Amino acid sequence: MRRLRAALLALPALSALPALLFVGALGCSRDHAAPAPAPGAAPTSAPAATPTSAAPAAPTADPNLAADQNEYVEDVMAFTSTTREQVRARMKLGSEPLKDEWNAWEKQGPMTPARIAAFYKQTKNYIYELAEWHLFVPGKRESDLALVEDMRRKRPKNILDFGGGVGLMAIPLARAGFDVTLADLDGTSLDFAAFRAKRHDIKLKIWKSDVEPAPPDATYDVILALDVLEHLPKDVLRSVVDKLVALKHAGTEIVMSAPFGRTAVHPMHMDADEDTRRQVERLKTEVPAR
């Protein structure tokens, strides 16, 4: 089974990305037939019936998709010294290898914050799993394009992609001309993102958030926290929120997707409680005094 980030797939159109996305306790399996709305979201009315004589609308063209898919596969081939067939076969496994790796890691000892961080720093599975999701799942690809278009309209000075892993959101934003900082643990995923940026001469700032106290910029107009907070133990979550709040100014936009809740498909996701919700609310609303 593969992942579905329900909040990001619930986009009505490429031009209608919500300012803030938050899923409080929602699994992210792609088995969901339809994504659930974020808590507190206004209900949407059903669309009017289409006359039976009307031809179905043609899907929106995505002229860069094949090139982006091919480029990524070739980057993985170069980074891992493997063949195209090996890369695609591994990607098509989706989240299964990551789940199995986590379960095996969990059996080796207590999942302390240090051991959890060590897992994410060393795993290579995100190189494949995230690419299959972003580049080969149509709904996710549409949501990524929508986010880039939303940023083009808003024209932020800079963007922080916190926990952005292999850069599948940060690199398209940087290519669109934005000043982007990609933040993650100092490990394999971030190494691969930096490799891709250098290979394609993409201007991308890197923040190794576990070993560097602060990112390159003092504040950010937009902070992305997409599918990262649910991976953080409680004490780490509080520390991360402290760091991110300190990077906000009065006009900072937070774009967030956080599918908390351990599932069989995603055993690495943390369950939410009242403290979790308080930290998320802090990130959404708190602004540091300056």
QUIJO-V637315 format. One record per pair of residues at least 12 apart in sequence whose ideal C-beta (glycine too) atoms are under 8 Angstrom apart, sorted by the first residue. I is the first residue (numbers start at 1). GAP is how many residues later the second one is. If there is no record, write none. Layout:
i=I gap=GAP
i=I gap=GAP
This chain:
i=1 gap=28
i=1 gap=29
i=1 gap=30
i=1 gap=93
i=1 gap=94
i=1 gap=95
i=1 gap=264
i=2 gap=27
i=2 gap=28
i=2 gap=92
i=2 gap=93
i=2 gap=127
i=2 gap=130
i=2 gap=131
i=2 gap=135
i=3 gap=25
i=3 gap=26
i=3 gap=27
i=3 gap=91
i=3 gap=92
i=3 gap=126
i=3 gap=130
i=3 gap=262
i=3 gap=263
i=4 gap=24
i=4 gap=25
i=4 gap=26
i=4 gap=27
i=4 gap=28
i=4 gap=31
i=4 gap=135
i=5 gap=23
i=5 gap=128
i=5 gap=135
i=5 gap=138
i=5 gap=221
i=5 gap=222
i=5 gap=252
i=5 gap=254
i=6 gap=17
i=6 gap=20
i=6 gap=22
i=6 gap=26
i=6 gap=29
i=6 gap=30
i=6 gap=253
i=7 gap=14
i=7 gap=15
i=7 gap=16
i=7 gap=19
i=7 gap=28
i=7 gap=31
i=7 gap=250
i=7 gap=252
i=8 gap=13
i=8 gap=132
i=8 gap=135
i=8 gap=218
i=8 gap=249
i=9 gap=26
i=9 gap=130
i=9 gap=131
i=9 gap=133
i=9 gap=134
i=10 gap=25
i=10 gap=26
i=10 gap=27
i=10 gap=28
i=11 gap=131
i=11 gap=132
i=11 gap=135
i=12 gap=32
i=13 gap=133
i=14 gap=46
i=14 gap=128
i=14 gap=131
i=14 gap=132
i=14 gap=135
i=15 gap=131
i=15 gap=134
i=15 gap=135
i=15 gap=138
i=16 gap=130
i=17 gap=126
i=17 gap=129
i=17 gap=130
i=17 gap=132
i=17 gap=133
i=18 gap=20
i=19 gap=234
i=19 gap=236
i=20 gap=233
i=20 gap=234
i=20 gap=235
i=20 gap=236
i=20 gap=264
i=21 gap=17
i=21 gap=234
i=21 gap=235
i=21 gap=236
i=22 gap=16
i=22 gap=17
i=22 gap=234
i=22 gap=235
i=22 gap=236
i=22 gap=258
i=22 gap=262
i=23 gap=13
i=23 gap=15
i=23 gap=16
i=23 gap=234
i=23 gap=235
i=23 gap=236
i=23 gap=237
i=24 gap=14
i=24 gap=15
i=24 gap=234
i=24 gap=236
i=24 gap=248
i=24 gap=253
i=24 gap=256
i=25 gap=235
i=25 gap=236
i=25 gap=246
i=25 gap=247
i=26 gap=233
i=26 gap=234
i=26 gap=235
i=27 gap=232
i=27 gap=234
i=27 gap=236
i=27 gap=238
i=27 gap=239
i=27 gap=242
i=28 gap=199
i=28 gap=231
i=28 gap=235
i=28 gap=237
i=28 gap=238
i=28 gap=241
i=29 gap=234
i=29 gap=236
i=29 gap=237
i=30 gap=64
i=30 gap=107
i=31 gap=234
i=60 gap=82
i=62 gap=79
i=62 gap=83
i=65 gap=70
i=65 gap=76
i=68 gap=67
i=69 gap=66
i=69 gap=67
i=71 gap=129
i=72 gap=59
i=72 gap=63
i=72 gap=124
i=73 gap=14
i=73 gap=15
i=73 gap=18
i=73 gap=58
i=75 gap=117
i=75 gap=120
i=75 gap=121
i=75 gap=124
i=76 gap=51
i=76 gap=52
i=76 gap=55
i=76 gap=116
i=78 gap=117
i=78 gap=121
i=79 gap=48
i=79 gap=113
i=79 gap=116
i=80 gap=44
i=80 gap=47
i=87 gap=41
i=90 gap=38
i=91 gap=37
i=91 gap=38
i=91 gap=40
i=91 gap=41
i=91 gap=45
i=92 gap=40
i=93 gap=35
i=93 gap=36
i=94 gap=35
i=94 gap=38
i=94 gap=39
i=95 gap=34
i=95 gap=170
i=95 gap=171
i=97 gap=28
i=97 gap=31
i=97 gap=32
i=98 gap=25
i=98 gap=27
i=98 gap=28
i=98 gap=31
i=98 gap=170
i=99 gap=166
i=99 gap=167
i=99 gap=168
i=99 gap=169
i=101 gap=18
i=101 gap=22
i=101 gap=24
i=102 gap=17
i=102 gap=165
i=102 gap=166
i=103 gap=164
i=105 gap=14
i=106 gap=161
i=113 gap=120
i=113 gap=122
i=113 gap=123
i=116 gap=115
i=116 gap=117
i=116 gap=120
i=116 gap=152
i=117 gap=68
i=117 gap=93
i=117 gap=119
i=119 gap=149
i=120 gap=65
i=120 gap=67
i=120 gap=69
i=120 gap=111
i=121 gap=64
i=121 gap=65
i=121 gap=66
i=121 gap=67
i=121 gap=89
i=122 gap=65
i=122 gap=66
i=123 gap=64
i=123 gap=65
i=123 gap=66
i=124 gap=64
i=126 gap=39
i=126 gap=40
i=126 gap=62
i=126 gap=63
i=127 gap=39
i=127 gap=61
i=127 gap=62
i=127 gap=65
i=130 gap=35
i=130 gap=36
i=130 gap=38
i=131 gap=35
i=131 gap=37
i=134 gap=34
i=134 gap=35
i=135 gap=33
i=144 gap=24
i=144 gap=25
i=144 gap=28
i=147 gap=22
i=147 gap=26
i=147 gap=108
i=148 gap=24
i=148 gap=25
i=148 gap=28
i=151 gap=22
i=151 gap=25
i=151 gap=27
i=151 gap=71
i=152 gap=24
i=154 gap=68
i=154 gap=99
i=156 gap=22
i=156 gap=64
i=156 gap=65
i=156 gap=66
i=156 gap=97
i=157 gap=22
i=157 gap=64
i=158 gap=20
i=158 gap=21
i=158 gap=22
i=158 gap=23
i=158 gap=59
i=158 gap=62
i=158 gap=63
i=158 gap=64
i=159 gap=14
i=159 gap=19
i=159 gap=20
i=159 gap=21
i=159 gap=22
i=159 gap=61
i=159 gap=62
i=159 gap=63
i=159 gap=64
i=159 gap=65
i=160 gap=20
i=160 gap=21
i=160 gap=23
i=160 gap=47
i=160 gap=55
i=160 gap=57
i=160 gap=60
i=160 gap=62
i=160 gap=63
i=160 gap=64
i=160 gap=84
i=160 gap=87
i=161 gap=12
i=161 gap=19
i=161 gap=20
i=161 gap=21
i=161 gap=22
i=161 gap=63
i=161 gap=65
i=162 gap=21
i=162 gap=22
i=162 gap=47
i=162 gap=61
i=162 gap=62
i=162 gap=63
i=162 gap=66
i=162 gap=78
i=162 gap=82
i=163 gap=20
i=163 gap=21
i=163 gap=62
i=163 gap=63
i=163 gap=64
i=163 gap=65
i=163 gap=66
i=163 gap=68
i=164 gap=18
i=164 gap=19
i=164 gap=20
i=164 gap=29
i=164 gap=60
i=164 gap=62
i=164 gap=64
i=165 gap=19
i=165 gap=24
i=165 gap=25
i=165 gap=28
i=166 gap=23
i=166 gap=24
i=166 gap=26
i=166 gap=27
i=166 gap=30
i=167 gap=15
i=167 gap=25
i=167 gap=26
i=167 gap=29
i=167 gap=30
i=167 gap=37
i=169 gap=55
i=169 gap=57
i=170 gap=12
i=170 gap=23
i=170 gap=34
i=171 gap=22
i=171 gap=25
i=171 gap=26
i=171 gap=31
i=171 gap=33
i=174 gap=23
i=174 gap=28
i=174 gap=29
i=174 gap=30
i=175 gap=27
i=179 gap=26
i=179 gap=38
i=180 gap=24
i=180 gap=25
i=181 gap=23
i=181 gap=24
i=181 gap=25
i=181 gap=26
i=181 gap=34
i=181 gap=35
i=181 gap=36
i=181 gap=39
i=182 gap=22
i=182 gap=23
i=182 gap=24
i=182 gap=25
i=183 gap=23
i=183 gap=24
i=183 gap=25
i=183 gap=26
i=183 gap=32
i=184 gap=23
i=184 gap=24
i=184 gap=25
i=185 gap=23
i=185 gap=24
i=185 gap=25
i=186 gap=22
i=186 gap=24
i=186 gap=25
i=190 gap=16
i=190 gap=18
i=193 gap=13
i=194 gap=12
i=205 gap=12
i=209 gap=31
i=209 gap=34
i=215 gap=32
i=217 gap=30
i=218 gap=29
i=219 gap=28
i=219 gap=29
i=219 gap=30
i=219 gap=33
i=220 gap=27
i=220 gap=28
i=220 gap=32
i=221 gap=28
i=221 gap=30
i=221 gap=31
i=221 gap=32
i=222 gap=30
i=222 gap=31
i=222 gap=32
i=222 gap=33
i=223 gap=21
i=223 gap=24
i=223 gap=25
i=223 gap=29
i=223 gap=30
i=223 gap=31
i=223 gap=32
i=224 gap=31
i=224 gap=32
i=225 gap=19
i=225 gap=29
i=225 gap=30
i=225 gap=31
i=225 gap=32
i=225 gap=33
i=225 gap=58
i=226 gap=29
i=226 gap=30
i=226 gap=31
i=227 gap=30
i=227 gap=31
i=227 gap=32
i=228 gap=30
i=229 gap=27
i=229 gap=29
i=229 gap=31
i=229 gap=50
i=229 gap=51
i=230 gap=28
i=230 gap=29
i=230 gap=30
i=230 gap=31
i=230 gap=39
i=230 gap=40
i=230 gap=42
i=231 gap=37
i=231 gap=38
i=231 gap=39
i=232 gap=38
i=233 gap=37
i=234 gap=36
i=234 gap=41
i=234 gap=42
i=237 gap=33
i=237 gap=39
i=237 gap=42
i=238 gap=37
i=238 gap=41
i=241 gap=38
i=241 gap=39
i=241 gap=41
i=241 gap=42
i=244 gap=39
i=245 gap=37
i=245 gap=38
i=245 gap=41
i=245 gap=42
i=245 gap=43
i=246 gap=42
i=248 gap=38
i=248 gap=39
i=248 gap=40
i=249 gap=38
i=249 gap=41
i=250 gap=37
i=252 gap=35
i=254 gap=29
i=254 gap=30
i=256 gap=24
i=256 gap=27
i=256 gap=28
i=258 gap=22
i=260 gap=12
i=260 gap=16
